[in-house]
């Protein structure tokens, strides 16, 4: 089942209610299609919710850490919500958390909108930090992918494209990869010009 912006709110509300019953308080940072939908940047559904980090909201400034591993009680609640809404078991996952190995986009920490759902707080990464993540994701799947369409929908500025390309190029030291990034950026600029 695909998840739209309204269903996303229902799912997080249900998660928060179950977590409160268990006495569990947690803050997570979400990227990808769920974050785009929550901000109203795209009007499409997503198959899953990508959790990139946990957050310590008691710290000043907020401290992010890798999402995995999540507490067992949290997994139990995710399973209950999956059952109640007929979702696959991995509807909420931390696969994107592998990004911590090579580094998060530099603006991610300062580009989060927080929403509370009882004892669950969700941080939705906003457009500035989504641009480099979507550029990186689109490299594997090309200009016909949802990631590329999302990137176009973000309407990145020339400066944002340049900064995103610099960050993405740093994800792989190979010369071929840098060339691949340059080609993608050229294509992105052309596609954005055609739509303006």
N, C-alpha and C positions, 0 to 999 in steps of 0.2 A: 504494500500500500504506500502511495506517495503522500508526502507531508507538505501541506501548504501553511501559510502564515497563521491562519486561524487555528489549525490543528496543532501547530507548534505551541501556541499559547495553552491549549488544552493539555498537551502532554507535559509541559513544564509545571503547570498548575497541579496536575495529578501527581507528578514526581514529588513536588514540594509538600503536598498534603501527606503522602505516604512517609516521606522522610521525617516530617514533624512528628508523626505517630511513633516513629522509631527513635526519636530524640537525636537525629543526625542533622548536623548543619554543615553545608558544603557550598563552595563557590567555584564555578567552572567557567572557562573561557571557550566560546564557540566560534568557529570560522565556517567558511564554505557557504553552501546554498542556504543553510538555516540562518546564517547571519545576514546574508543578502535579503532573504525573505522578511526577516524580522525588521530590517531597516526600510523595507518597501522599495529596495533598489531594483529588484527583479520580481516579476509576477510569474513565478514558476514553482513547481513542487520540487522537493528533494527526497531522496530515498532514505537518507540518514542524517544524523546530527553529529558533526565532527567536533570533538572536544580536543583542543590543543594544549590546555593548561588547567591547573588548579590555581586558585588565588587565595592569598591570605589577606583578607580585607581589614584585619585589625592592625596591619602594619601601615606605616606612613612613610613613603608612598607604598601602595599595594605591591606585594611581592608575588610574582608568578613562579610556578614550579611545574615540572612535567606532570601531566594528568595521571599517568599510570605509575603505580597501581592505584586503583580506586578502592575505597573500603568495601568489604564484603556486603555490608548492609545496603550500600548504594547499588551494587549489582543485583541484589535481591529485589529492590524496588524497581529497577529498570526492567527486570523480568516480569514483574507483576503488571507494569504499564504495557509492556509488549503484548502480554496475554489479553489484557482488557481492551486494547485497541487493535488487536490482530496485526501486530507488527512483527517483522523478523527479529530474531534475538539480538542482532547487531545494529538495531535502529539507532542506538547511541553508542559511539565507540571512540577509542583514542588512537586509532591508526595514524592519524595526522600528527600525533605527538612525536613520531619519529623525527620530525623536523627539528627537535631540540638538538639532535646530534650535529647538525651543520649550522644551526643558528636560526633564530626567529627574525622576521623583518624588524628593522630598527625602530619603527614607529608603533609597533603593535602594542607595547605597554601603555602608550599614551592615547590610544585610539580605540577605547572600549566604552561601550554604553552598558551600564549595569541595570538589571531588572530583578526584582525580588518575587519569588514564588514561595511564600511561607519561609521554611528554613533552607530553601535552595535559592542561591543567587546565581544568575547567569549573566556573564559578560559577553555581549555581542561585539565582535571586532567590527570596526567601522571601515568606511571605504578606503581611506588612505593606506591602511595596512593590508586590506584585501587585494589591492592592485598587484603588489609583488607576489603574493600567494597565488593569485589567479594566473599571472603570467607564467610562473613556475609550473603550475599544474597543467597549463595549456601546452607546454612544450612536448609532453608525452603524447597528447591526444590530438594535437593539431587544430587548425582553424575551423574545423567543422564540429568541434566539441562544445559541450555546455560550458566548459571553463573559458573558452575563447569568447563565447556569447556573453558570459558574465563579465568578462574583462571589458568588452565593448560597452556593456550597459553601465559600467562604472565611470565611463567618460574620463579616463585619466588625462591629466594635463601633460604638457611636454616635460615639465620638471618631474612629475610623478613617474612618467615612463622612464626617464633617465635614471632616477633613483632606484626604481624597480629593477631595471636591467642590470645596474651595478650590483644590487643584492643577489639577484638570480645568478649572475655570472660567478659570484663567489661560492655558489653551492657545489661547483665542480671545477677542479683546477685544470682540466684538460683544454687544450687550444681548440679542439673541435667543438666543445660545448659552448665556448664563448662565441664562436662563429654562428652556432645554432641560435643563440640568444639574439645576436645582432640581426639575423634574418627574421626572427619572430617580431622583433621591435619594428623593423622596416615594414613588415606586413601589417602590424598593428597601426602604425601611423597612416598607412594607405587606407585601411578599413575605416579608421576614424574620420579621415578627410572625406571619404565617399558618403559617410552618414551625416556630415555636418551641412 
